[in-house]
């Protein structure tokens, strides 16, 4: 049985950088540090997407390239306020 060749499309990876709670500043900084490391990987054809808020997008703007993009979902009120 022949092994499949390389995929015609690059692997797409999404890292969720949205804070769970305002008190999670340390976890958020850790996530942004991981994003910084990922953005500097250059040995493959993967595409990276950082899911974040508009504030978080400003923090990763310097990491953006043709392989690294930001996704900002529409802001919604918490479920308990709906």
C-alpha positions as CSV (number, residue, x, y, z in Angstrom):
1,X,0.0,0.0,0.0
2,X,1.5,3.4,-1.0
3,X,1.9,6.1,1.6
4,X,0.0,9.3,0.9
5,X,2.1,12.2,-0.3
6,X,2.3,15.7,1.3
7,X,-1.0,17.4,1.8
8,X,-1.9,20.0,-0.8
9,X,-3.0,22.4,1.9
10,X,-0.9,23.5,4.9
11,X,-1.8,22.5,8.4
12,X,-3.8,25.2,10.1
13,X,-3.4,25.7,13.9
14,X,-5.4,28.0,16.1
15,X,-4.2,29.2,19.5
16,X,-7.0,30.7,21.7
17,X,-5.4,33.7,23.5
18,X,-8.7,35.1,24.9
19,X,-8.5,35.5,28.7
20,X,-10.9,33.4,30.7
21,X,-11.2,36.0,33.4
22,X,-9.7,39.4,34.0
23,X,-7.7,37.9,36.9
24,X,-5.9,35.5,34.5
25,X,-3.2,38.0,33.6
26,X,-0.4,35.4,34.2
27,X,-2.1,32.8,32.0
28,X,-2.6,35.4,29.3
29,X,1.1,36.4,29.4
30,X,2.0,32.8,29.1
31,X,-0.2,32.4,26.0
32,X,1.3,35.5,24.4
33,X,4.8,34.1,25.1
34,X,3.8,30.8,23.3
35,X,2.4,32.9,20.4
36,X,5.7,34.7,20.1
37,X,7.6,31.4,19.9
38,X,5.2,29.9,17.4
39,X,5.4,33.0,15.2
40,X,9.2,32.5,14.9
41,X,8.9,29.0,13.6
42,X,9.9,28.9,10.0
43,X,10.7,25.3,9.0
44,X,7.3,24.3,7.7
45,X,4.3,25.5,5.8
46,X,1.9,25.6,8.7
47,X,-0.5,28.5,9.1
48,X,-1.1,29.9,12.6
49,X,-4.2,31.8,13.8
50,X,-4.4,33.6,17.1
51,X,-8.0,33.8,18.4
52,X,-8.1,36.9,20.6
53,X,-9.9,40.1,21.6
54,X,-9.3,43.5,20.0
55,X,-6.9,44.3,22.9
56,X,-5.0,41.1,22.5
57,X,-4.7,41.7,18.7
58,X,-2.7,44.9,19.5
59,X,-0.4,42.8,21.7
60,X,0.4,40.3,18.8
61,X,0.4,42.8,15.9
62,X,4.2,42.6,15.6
63,X,4.1,38.8,15.2
64,X,1.8,38.9,12.1
65,X,3.0,37.6,8.7
66,X,1.7,35.7,5.8
67,X,1.7,32.5,8.0
68,X,0.5,34.2,11.2
69,X,-2.9,35.9,11.4
70,X,-5.3,37.1,14.1
71,X,-8.9,36.1,14.4
72,X,-11.2,38.4,16.4
73,X,-14.7,37.0,17.1
74,X,-17.6,39.3,17.6
75,X,-17.8,40.4,21.2
76,X,-20.9,39.2,23.0
77,X,-22.1,39.8,26.5
78,X,-21.7,36.9,28.9
79,X,-24.4,34.3,28.7
80,X,-25.8,35.2,32.1
81,X,-26.5,38.7,30.8
82,X,-28.4,37.6,27.7
